[in-house]
């Protein structure tokens, strides 16, 4: 499983070797060396090679793409397409998790894979204008 690396410990005005940068970030020096071929700016005029802290911060932050994205109100996230899609026939099931929050589950109109969206019980009112909602697990 990939590890999320934080750039908060890196000082922007300091020079780091591969091993120093790796120790600081909790990874190996070989990983930092591999980043060089993937776009990390490294000072190669002398040996040992140095990495400017600002370049290291910029590289790490460029790799930390925000994974969470908001879809439109009439869209849900498709696990198969890995994108926001509209449910087939605008039919979804609401499955309560707690008293105030639950999952909307449906079928993707594009690939027929599972769709998912967290929502509050109070938010079902405005979503019922868009979807035909069946409440599951209600007593």
N, C-alpha and C positions, 0 to 999 in steps of 0.2 A: 504494500500500500504506500502511496506517495506521501511524503512528509511535507507539511506546510512550513515554509521557512520564513522567519521574521527578520526584517532588516533593521529592527529597532536597536540592536546592539552594535551595529556598524557605525563607526565614527567617520563622517564624510571627508574630513581633512587628513586622515591617516592612511599610510601605505600598508598593505598586507601582502604577505606571501600566500601561496596556495594553501599551505598547511595552516597558517595563522587564520586565514579566512574560514577554512573548514572547521577548525576548532571552535571559533567564535560562533559559527552558525549551527554547530552540532552535526556536521556532515564530514565526509572524508575530503582530504586534499585532492584526491583523484576526481571527485565530483566537480570541484571548483575548476580543475584543469579541463574537464570535459565541457564546462560552460564556455571556455575560451573559443572553442570551435562553433558554439551556438550563438556567439555574439557578444560575449563579455569583453570589454576593453581591458587589455593588459599591456603594461609597459614592458616591451621586450628588448629595449636597447641594451640592457645589462643583465647579468645573471647575479642573483636570482631574479626572476620576473616579479614585478610588483603590480598590485591592483590598487588603484585609488579608491578610497572608501565611497566617494560619490558615484563612481562607475559601478561599484558593487551594489549599492543601494538601488540605482536606476535599473540595473539588470534584474534584480530580484523582484522589484515592483512591477516591471514589465511582464514578468512571468506569472505574477499573481493576478490573473484575470478574474474579475468578479463573476462567479458562477451563477449566482442567483439573479434572475431577471424576472421582471413583471410582464405578464401577458395582458392582453386586453380583457375586459370584463367578460366577454363571451368566449374566452379561450381557457384551456387547461393544459397542463404539461403532459406530453406524451413521452413515456419512458422508452419506447422503441425508436421514435423519430428524433428524440432529444431536442424537441422544439415545442412551442405552444401551438396547439391545434384546437379546432372546434369538435365537440363530440358528435358522434353519429346520431342523427335524428333529434338532436338537442335533448336527449334523455340522459339523466344522471341519477346516481344514488347518493344520498347523504348518509354517512355512517358516523354516528356520534363517537367522539373519543372521551370527552368530558362533558360536563353539564353545559358548557358555553362554546365548545369548539368541536369541529369534526372534519371529516374528509368528504369531498365530492369525488366520486369515482364514475368514470364513463368509458366509452369505447371510441378510439380515434377514428374520425371520418376519413383519414388519409391511409392509414396502414392497419386499422382495426386492432391496434395495441391498446394497453391500458392507459387511461388518462387519470390525472390526479390533481387535486387542488385543495389546500386547507382553507377553511372558512369558518366564521363564527355562526352560531345559531341565529343571532340577530341579523346577520348579513344574508340569510336565506330569502328574506323578503324581496330585496332588489334582484337577486339571482333568479327568483321564481318567474320574473317577467321574461327572462331569457331562456331558461331551461325548464323542462318538465322534470320535477324533482320527486323521487320516491324516497321516503325516509325509512331506513332499515334499522333494525334493532331497537325500535321505539316500543315502549310498553304502554 
